Amino acid sequence: MCRIISFFIVIVFFFSCKKETFVTSGDARLSISIDTLKFDTVFTTVGSITQSFKIRNDNNQKLRLNNIKLMGGASSSFQLNIDGQPTAIASDLELAANDSLYIFVKIIINQNTANLPFLVKDSIKIEFNGNTNWVQLQAYGQNARFLKNQKITSNTTWNNQLPYVILGGLTVDTFATLTIDKGTKIYCSANAPIIIHGTLKINGEKDTDDRVYFRGDRLDNDYKDLPGGWPGITFSNASKNNVMNFAVLKNAHQAIVTIGGATNIIPKLTLNECIIDNAYDIGLSAFSSSVNSRNCLFSNCGNNATLGEGGSNIILRGGGNYAFNYATIATFGNIYTTHKQPVLYISNSGGASPAALSAIFKNSIIYGEGGLADDEIKTDKQGTTLFDVTLDNVLYKVKNADPPNIRLLNNTTALKNQNPMFNTINILRNIYDFHLKPTSPCINKGTPIVGINFDLDGKIRTFGSSPDVGCYELQ
């Protein structure tokens, strides 16, 4: 009996030792999920998202990792978390057979004197059984001006020497004007609305680098195309004489909200050659206001919301005066945009009582595909007050009957329910080019508008004959 017990003890000891042995050969197999870990532009003094990679022991025995080391050490801009511990180096890590270990990496970049994006590098050395593997770390840093809960109380000009990062919000006081020079870039955090009680003047120009850009401050791959990354710009009832030239607003929640009408003969908000794209809820929301728009693109805005309260590229409510010349208002349902509501909603209600409303859309495109919207224009007239909505040389899409209380002029009836034939629409790759193909029915279907001789690209329109419909002229 004692011999039997002794035999079993030896067997158990043998297998226990075998299970605990380490593979020590230099031919041991180790898989690393990535050879270079890249971070998109990171603003100085602001931390990045945390990324990770995986180290896997592909052997049937345990493997000892002699060292995992951040070569820049404690002075590096990069920071590691190894096996749950924040550290720049870890030694003698045991990795079970066919098991994995995650390394988490983030970066905080110190400011320097560079105005342009600059490259920050480091590396991680992984040593085992006399072997050395490397993971390269790479990030683009960008200096910026950081404004937190900023209130502008006097006339102020922003230039394009460094980007502006808005944290917590920005307010322009009632008697102040914020002027933004061409080429300026503004990045807003998720809790940073821009509220204009005074006046906003944007002086962008036609070249790509000379436009003025507003977007969220998350530039990494998971967030850079995600709508709702920042709240948007609101023009309060007190605001007046706002002009936005060649501005690009991307990925906001409600990109532009304007409340109340003009205090003089100048429109409360003038939008010239602007792009409002990929807003989560609304591209432009105007309540009892005054807006003039020229050569503007309102694209892919609106998710699941109540009709007239959200979910559209443009919502005009509570009356007001509006003019949209050469506008392209278009949405294609995609992974970011459900397109449940029409791209355009117009109503004279929403206040204490219906208010007079006048809106004209001339040489414009009002179109959508995908999602749940059938009719891309919805109107809601209440009471007997003025409700004057005109489509003049407009390509528009409706599945059912034309919306009531709308006047259709010139080529509008002929353009009804035609495909505008935009240059490139690739929903799977998230590519949208709203220029027109040569075969588009919008070509030469517009009527010249005095004083508008160019398009959203700043290129000459066919003036004196028949310009194209929409924000882009085929060149």
C-alpha positions as CSV (number, residue, x, y, z in Angstrom):
1,M,0.0,0.0,0.0
2,C,2.8,2.4,0.9
3,R,4.5,1.6,-2.5
4,I,1.2,2.6,-4.3
5,I,0.9,5.8,-2.4
6,S,4.6,6.6,-3.0
7,F,4.1,5.9,-6.8
8,F,1.2,8.4,-7.0
9,I,3.2,11.0,-5.1
10,V,6.0,10.7,-7.6
11,I,3.5,10.9,-10.6
12,V,1.8,14.0,-9.1
13,F,5.2,15.6,-8.4
14,F,6.4,14.8,-12.0
15,F,3.4,16.4,-13.7
16,S,3.4,19.3,-11.3
17,C,7.0,20.0,-12.2
18,K,6.3,19.6,-15.9
19,K,3.4,22.0,-15.7
20,E,5.6,24.6,-14.0
21,T,8.5,24.4,-16.4
22,F,9.4,27.4,-18.6
23,V,10.4,27.3,-22.2
24,T,13.9,28.6,-22.3
25,S,14.9,28.1,-26.0
26,G,15.7,31.0,-28.2
27,D,13.3,29.5,-30.7
28,A,10.3,30.1,-28.4
29,R,7.4,31.7,-30.1
30,L,6.1,35.1,-29.1
31,S,3.5,37.0,-31.0
32,I,3.1,40.8,-30.7
33,S,-0.1,42.2,-32.2
34,I,1.4,45.3,-33.7
35,D,4.9,46.6,-34.6
36,T,4.0,50.3,-34.5
37,L,1.5,52.0,-32.3
38,K,0.4,55.3,-33.8
39,F,-1.5,58.2,-32.3
40,D,-3.2,60.9,-34.3
41,T,-2.7,64.5,-33.5
42,V,-2.5,65.1,-29.8
43,F,-2.7,68.6,-28.4
44,T,0.1,69.6,-26.0
45,T,-0.7,69.3,-22.3
46,V,-3.8,67.3,-23.1
47,G,-3.6,63.5,-22.7
48,S,-4.5,61.1,-25.6
49,I,-6.8,58.2,-25.6
50,T,-5.3,54.9,-24.3
51,Q,-4.3,52.4,-26.9
52,S,-3.1,48.9,-26.4
53,F,-1.3,46.0,-28.0
54,K,-1.1,42.3,-27.1
55,I,1.8,40.0,-26.3
56,R,1.0,36.3,-26.7
57,N,2.9,33.2,-25.6
58,D,2.4,30.8,-28.5
59,N,4.1,27.9,-26.7
60,N,2.7,25.0,-24.7
61,Q,4.9,25.9,-21.7
62,K,5.2,29.1,-19.6
63,L,7.4,31.8,-20.9
64,R,9.4,34.3,-18.8
65,L,9.6,37.9,-20.2
66,N,12.9,39.2,-18.9
67,N,12.0,42.9,-19.5
68,I,9.4,45.1,-21.0
69,K,11.0,48.6,-21.1
70,L,9.9,52.0,-22.4
71,M,13.2,53.2,-23.7
72,G,12.5,56.9,-23.0
73,G,12.0,56.0,-19.3
74,A,10.2,58.4,-16.9
75,S,11.0,61.4,-19.1
76,S,9.2,60.0,-22.1
77,S,6.0,61.6,-23.3
78,F,4.5,58.1,-23.5
79,Q,3.2,56.3,-20.4
80,L,2.8,52.5,-20.0
81,N,0.5,50.3,-18.0
82,I,2.0,46.8,-17.8
83,D,0.1,43.9,-16.2
84,G,-2.2,46.5,-14.4
85,Q,0.7,48.6,-13.1
86,P,1.7,52.1,-14.4
87,T,5.5,51.7,-15.0
88,A,8.2,52.4,-17.5
89,I,9.8,48.9,-17.0
90,A,8.7,45.5,-15.8
91,S,10.9,42.5,-15.3
92,D,10.5,38.7,-14.9
93,L,6.9,38.6,-16.0
94,E,5.5,35.1,-16.3
95,L,3.2,34.4,-19.2
96,A,1.2,31.1,-19.1
97,A,1.1,28.8,-22.1
98,N,-1.0,30.2,-24.9
99,D,-1.9,33.2,-22.8
100,S,-1.7,36.9,-23.5
101,L,-0.6,40.1,-21.8
102,Y,-1.9,43.6,-22.7
103,I,0.2,46.7,-22.7
104,F,-1.7,50.0,-22.5
105,V,-0.1,53.2,-23.8
106,K,-1.1,56.8,-23.7
107,I,0.8,60.1,-24.3
108,I,1.0,63.6,-22.9
109,I,3.1,66.0,-24.9
110,N,4.7,69.1,-23.4
111,Q,4.5,72.4,-25.2
112,N,7.3,73.7,-27.3
113,T,7.7,76.5,-29.8
114,A,6.6,74.7,-32.9
115,N,3.5,76.0,-34.6
116,L,3.1,73.0,-37.0
117,P,2.4,69.4,-36.0
118,F,5.6,67.7,-34.8
119,L,6.4,64.0,-34.5
120,V,7.1,62.4,-31.1
121,K,8.7,59.0,-31.0
122,D,9.7,56.3,-28.5
123,S,9.9,52.5,-28.4
124,I,9.2,49.6,-26.2
125,K,11.9,46.8,-25.9
126,I,10.6,43.3,-25.1
127,E,13.3,40.8,-24.1
128,F,12.9,37.0,-23.6
129,N,15.2,34.0,-23.9
130,G,18.0,36.1,-25.4
131,N,15.6,37.6,-28.0
132,T,14.7,41.2,-28.4
133,N,11.5,42.5,-30.0
134,W,10.5,46.1,-30.5
135,V,7.2,48.1,-30.7
136,Q,7.6,51.6,-32.1
137,L,5.5,54.4,-30.6
138,Q,4.6,57.4,-32.8
139,A,2.4,60.5,-32.2
140,Y,1.9,63.8,-33.8
141,G,1.9,66.7,-31.3
142,Q,0.3,70.1,-31.9
143,N,0.7,73.2,-29.8
144,A,-2.5,75.2,-29.2
145,R,-4.1,78.0,-27.3
146,F,-6.3,76.5,-24.6
147,L,-9.3,78.5,-23.5
148,K,-11.4,77.2,-20.5
149,N,-14.8,78.6,-19.7
150,Q,-13.7,81.7,-21.6
151,K,-15.8,84.9,-21.8
152,I,-15.0,87.5,-24.4
153,T,-16.1,90.9,-23.3
154,S,-14.4,93.2,-25.8
155,N,-13.6,93.1,-29.5
156,T,-11.2,90.3,-30.1
157,T,-9.4,88.8,-33.1
158,W,-8.2,85.2,-33.4
159,N,-5.4,84.4,-35.9
160,N,-4.2,81.2,-37.4
161,Q,-0.7,81.0,-35.7
162,L,-1.9,78.2,-33.4
163,P,-5.2,76.2,-33.1
164,Y,-7.7,77.1,-30.4
165,V,-8.9,74.4,-28.1
166,I,-12.1,75.3,-26.2
167,L,-12.7,73.5,-22.9
168,G,-15.8,74.0,-20.9
169,G,-17.3,76.6,-23.3
170,L,-16.8,80.0,-24.9
171,T,-19.2,83.0,-24.6
172,V,-19.0,86.2,-26.6
173,D,-20.7,89.0,-24.6
174,T,-23.5,91.2,-25.9
175,F,-21.4,94.2,-27.0
176,A,-18.3,92.2,-28.2
177,T,-17.3,91.0,-31.6
178,L,-15.1,87.9,-32.1
179,T,-13.4,88.1,-35.5
180,I,-11.7,84.9,-36.7
181,D,-9.0,85.2,-39.4
182,K,-8.6,82.8,-42.4
183,G,-6.9,79.5,-41.7
184,T,-7.8,79.4,-38.1
185,K,-8.7,76.0,-36.5
186,I,-11.0,75.7,-33.5
187,Y,-11.3,72.4,-31.6
188,C,-14.1,72.1,-29.0
189,S,-14.4,69.5,-26.2
190,A,-17.6,67.6,-25.7
191,N,-18.7,70.0,-23.0
192,A,-17.7,73.2,-24.8
193,P,-20.6,75.1,-26.5
194,I,-19.9,78.4,-28.3
195,I,-22.5,80.9,-27.4
196,I,-22.7,84.2,-29.2
197,H,-24.6,87.1,-27.5
198,G,-22.7,89.7,-29.5
199,T,-21.3,89.2,-33.0
200,L,-19.2,86.5,-34.7
201,K,-17.3,87.4,-37.9
202,I,-15.5,84.6,-39.7
203,N,-13.1,85.7,-42.5
204,G,-12.3,82.4,-44.2
205,E,-11.2,82.2,-47.8
206,K,-11.7,79.7,-50.6
207,D,-8.5,77.7,-50.4
208,T,-8.7,74.6,-48.2
209,D,-6.0,75.9,-45.8
210,D,-7.6,79.3,-45.6
211,R,-11.0,78.1,-44.5
212,V,-12.0,78.3,-40.8
213,Y,-12.6,75.0,-39.2
214,F,-14.7,74.0,-36.2
215,R,-14.7,70.4,-34.9
216,G,-14.3,68.3,-31.8
217,D,-11.0,67.9,-30.1
218,R,-10.9,64.1,-30.4
219,L,-8.8,63.4,-33.5
220,D,-8.1,59.7,-33.0
221,N,-9.6,57.2,-35.4
222,D,-12.4,56.1,-33.2
223,Y,-13.8,59.6,-32.9
224,K,-12.6,61.8,-35.7
225,D,-15.7,61.0,-37.9
226,L,-18.2,60.6,-35.1
227,P,-21.0,63.1,-35.0
228,G,-21.9,64.8,-31.7
229,G,-18.3,65.4,-30.7
230,W,-18.9,69.0,-29.6
231,P,-22.1,71.0,-28.9
232,G,-22.1,73.6,-31.7
233,I,-22.6,77.3,-32.0
234,T,-25.6,79.1,-30.6
235,F,-26.6,82.7,-31.6
236,S,-28.8,84.0,-28.8
237,N,-31.7,86.4,-29.1
238,A,-29.4,89.4,-28.4
239,S,-26.8,88.4,-31.1
240,K,-26.7,90.4,-34.4
241,N,-24.8,91.0,-37.6
242,N,-23.1,87.6,-37.7
243,V,-21.2,86.6,-40.9
244,M,-19.5,83.3,-41.6
245,N,-17.4,83.1,-44.7
246,F,-15.8,79.8,-45.8
247,A,-16.4,78.1,-42.5
248,V,-16.5,74.4,-42.0
249,L,-18.4,72.9,-39.0
250,K,-18.0,69.1,-38.6
251,N,-19.3,66.5,-36.2
252,A,-21.3,68.8,-33.9
253,H,-24.4,67.9,-32.0
254,Q,-26.4,70.9,-33.2
255,A,-24.0,72.7,-35.5
256,I,-25.7,76.1,-35.7
257,V,-28.7,77.3,-33.6
258,T,-30.0,80.8,-34.1
259,I,-32.7,82.3,-31.9
260,G,-34.6,85.5,-32.6
261,G,-34.7,87.8,-35.6
262,A,-32.4,90.6,-36.8
263,T,-32.3,93.9,-34.9
264,N,-31.8,95.9,-38.1
265,I,-32.0,95.4,-41.8
266,I,-28.9,93.1,-41.8
267,P,-29.7,89.4,-41.4
268,K,-29.0,88.0,-38.0
269,L,-26.8,85.3,-39.6
270,T,-25.2,85.3,-43.0
271,L,-23.6,82.0,-44.2
272,N,-21.4,82.3,-47.3
273,E,-19.7,79.3,-48.8
274,C,-20.0,77.2,-45.6
275,I,-20.0,73.5,-45.0
276,I,-22.1,72.1,-42.1
277,D,-21.5,68.3,-42.1
278,N,-22.2,65.2,-40.0
279,A,-24.1,67.0,-37.2
280,Y,-25.7,64.4,-34.8
281,D,-29.0,66.2,-34.4
282,I,-29.4,69.3,-36.6
283,G,-27.2,71.1,-39.1
284,L,-29.0,74.5,-38.8
285,S,-31.8,75.2,-36.4
286,A,-33.4,78.6,-36.7
287,F,-36.3,79.8,-34.4
288,S,-38.1,83.0,-35.4
289,S,-34.8,84.2,-36.9
290,S,-33.2,85.7,-40.0
291,V,-30.7,83.8,-42.1
292,N,-29.2,84.3,-45.6
293,S,-27.2,81.5,-47.1
294,R,-25.1,81.4,-50.2
295,N,-23.3,78.4,-51.7
296,C,-23.6,76.3,-48.6
297,L,-23.5,72.5,-48.1
298,F,-25.7,71.0,-45.4
299,S,-24.8,67.3,-45.5
300,N,-25.5,64.1,-43.5
301,C,-27.1,65.7,-40.5
302,G,-29.7,64.2,-38.2
303,N,-30.4,61.1,-36.2
304,N,-33.4,59.6,-34.6
305,A,-35.5,62.5,-33.2
306,T,-39.0,63.9,-33.1
307,L,-40.1,65.6,-36.3
308,G,-39.5,69.3,-36.1
309,E,-37.4,69.0,-33.0
310,G,-34.3,67.3,-34.4
311,G,-33.0,64.8,-36.9
312,S,-32.8,67.2,-39.9
313,N,-30.2,69.1,-41.9
314,I,-32.3,72.3,-41.6
315,I,-35.2,73.2,-39.2
316,L,-36.9,76.5,-39.5
317,R,-39.5,77.1,-36.8
318,G,-41.5,79.9,-35.2
319,G,-41.6,82.2,-38.2
320,G,-38.8,84.3,-39.6
321,N,-37.1,85.3,-42.8
322,Y,-34.8,83.0,-44.7
323,A,-33.1,82.9,-48.1
324,F,-31.0,79.9,-49.4
325,N,-29.3,80.5,-52.7
326,Y,-27.3,77.6,-54.3
327,A,-27.7,75.3,-51.3
328,T,-27.1,71.6,-51.3
329,I,-29.1,70.0,-48.5
330,A,-28.5,66.3,-48.6
331,T,-28.3,63.2,-46.3
332,F,-27.5,59.6,-47.0
333,G,-28.3,57.2,-44.2
334,N,-25.2,55.6,-42.9
335,I,-23.7,54.1,-39.7
336,Y,-23.6,57.5,-38.1
337,T,-26.8,59.0,-39.5
338,T,-30.2,57.2,-39.3
339,H,-31.9,59.7,-41.5
340,K,-35.3,59.2,-40.0
341,Q,-36.6,62.7,-40.5
342,P,-36.6,64.9,-43.7
343,V,-33.6,67.0,-44.5
344,L,-35.8,70.1,-44.4
345,Y,-38.5,71.0,-42.0
346,I,-40.4,74.3,-42.0
347,S,-43.0,75.5,-39.5
348,N,-44.4,78.9,-38.3
349,S,-45.4,77.4,-35.0
350,G,-43.4,76.7,-31.8
351,G,-43.9,80.0,-30.0
352,A,-46.8,81.4,-28.1
353,S,-48.7,81.7,-31.4
354,P,-48.0,81.2,-35.1
355,A,-45.7,83.8,-36.6
356,A,-45.1,85.0,-40.1
357,L,-42.6,83.0,-42.1
358,S,-40.9,83.7,-45.4
359,A,-38.4,81.3,-46.9
360,I,-37.0,81.0,-50.4
361,F,-34.8,78.2,-51.8
362,K,-33.3,79.1,-55.1
363,N,-31.0,77.0,-57.4
364,S,-30.8,74.4,-54.6
365,I,-30.8,70.7,-54.0
366,I,-33.0,69.1,-51.3
367,Y,-32.4,65.4,-51.4
368,G,-31.8,62.2,-49.3
369,E,-31.5,58.5,-49.6
370,G,-31.5,55.6,-47.1
371,G,-32.9,55.7,-43.6
372,L,-36.7,56.1,-43.0
373,A,-37.5,59.4,-44.5
374,D,-39.8,59.3,-47.5
375,D,-40.4,63.0,-48.1
376,E,-37.4,65.2,-47.8
377,I,-39.4,68.4,-47.2
378,K,-42.1,68.7,-44.5
379,T,-44.1,71.8,-43.7
380,D,-46.4,72.8,-40.9
381,K,-48.5,75.9,-41.3
382,Q,-50.6,76.9,-38.3
383,G,-53.2,79.7,-38.3
384,T,-53.8,82.3,-41.0
385,T,-50.5,84.2,-40.6
386,L,-48.1,84.6,-43.6
387,F,-46.5,81.3,-44.7
388,D,-44.6,81.9,-47.9
389,V,-42.2,79.1,-48.9
390,T,-40.9,79.1,-52.4
391,L,-38.8,76.6,-54.3
392,D,-37.2,78.2,-57.4
393,N,-35.2,75.9,-59.7
394,V,-34.9,73.3,-56.9
395,L,-34.3,69.6,-57.2
396,Y,-36.2,68.0,-54.4
397,K,-37.4,64.5,-53.4
398,V,-40.8,63.5,-52.1
399,K,-42.4,60.1,-52.3
400,N,-45.8,61.3,-51.4
401,A,-47.7,64.4,-52.4
402,D,-45.9,67.8,-52.5
403,P,-45.8,69.5,-49.1
404,P,-48.7,71.9,-48.7
405,N,-48.3,75.7,-48.8
406,I,-45.2,75.7,-51.1
407,R,-44.9,77.6,-54.4
408,L,-42.9,75.8,-57.1
409,L,-41.2,78.1,-59.7
410,N,-39.3,77.6,-63.0
411,N,-37.5,74.2,-63.3
412,T,-38.6,73.0,-59.9
413,T,-41.4,70.7,-61.2
414,A,-39.1,69.2,-63.9
415,L,-36.4,68.5,-61.3
416,K,-38.8,66.8,-58.8
417,N,-37.6,63.3,-57.7
418,Q,-34.6,63.2,-60.0
419,N,-31.3,61.8,-58.7
420,P,-28.8,64.8,-58.5
421,M,-26.0,62.4,-59.4
422,F,-23.3,63.5,-56.9
423,N,-19.8,62.7,-57.9
424,T,-19.0,60.1,-55.2
425,I,-21.3,58.6,-52.5
426,N,-19.7,55.6,-50.8
427,I,-21.5,54.8,-47.6
428,L,-19.3,51.8,-46.6
429,R,-16.1,53.9,-46.9
430,N,-17.7,57.1,-45.5
431,I,-16.8,59.1,-48.6
432,Y,-19.1,61.8,-49.8
433,D,-18.3,64.2,-52.6
434,F,-21.3,66.4,-53.4
435,H,-19.9,67.9,-56.6
436,L,-22.0,67.1,-59.7
437,K,-21.3,64.5,-62.4
438,P,-21.4,65.8,-66.0
439,T,-24.6,63.8,-66.4
440,S,-26.4,65.4,-63.5
441,P,-29.9,66.9,-64.2
442,C,-28.8,69.9,-62.2
443,I,-26.4,71.1,-64.9
444,N,-27.4,74.4,-66.4
445,K,-30.8,74.3,-64.7
446,G,-30.4,77.4,-62.5
447,T,-31.2,81.0,-63.0
448,P,-28.5,83.6,-62.6
449,I,-28.6,85.5,-59.3
450,V,-27.1,89.0,-59.3
451,G,-24.0,89.2,-57.2
452,I,-23.3,85.5,-56.9
453,N,-20.7,84.7,-59.6
454,F,-18.9,81.8,-57.9
455,D,-19.5,78.5,-56.0
456,L,-18.5,76.9,-52.8
457,D,-15.0,76.2,-54.2
458,G,-14.7,79.9,-55.1
459,K,-14.8,78.9,-58.8
460,I,-16.7,81.0,-61.4
461,R,-20.3,80.1,-62.2
462,T,-21.8,80.2,-65.7
463,F,-23.2,83.7,-65.3
464,G,-25.4,85.3,-67.9
465,S,-26.7,81.9,-69.1
466,S,-27.7,79.0,-66.9
467,P,-25.7,78.1,-63.8
468,D,-25.9,74.8,-62.2
469,V,-28.2,74.0,-59.3
470,G,-26.6,73.3,-55.9
471,C,-23.5,74.6,-54.1
472,Y,-21.0,73.4,-56.7
473,E,-20.7,74.5,-60.3
474,L,-19.4,71.8,-62.7
475,Q,-16.0,73.0,-64.0
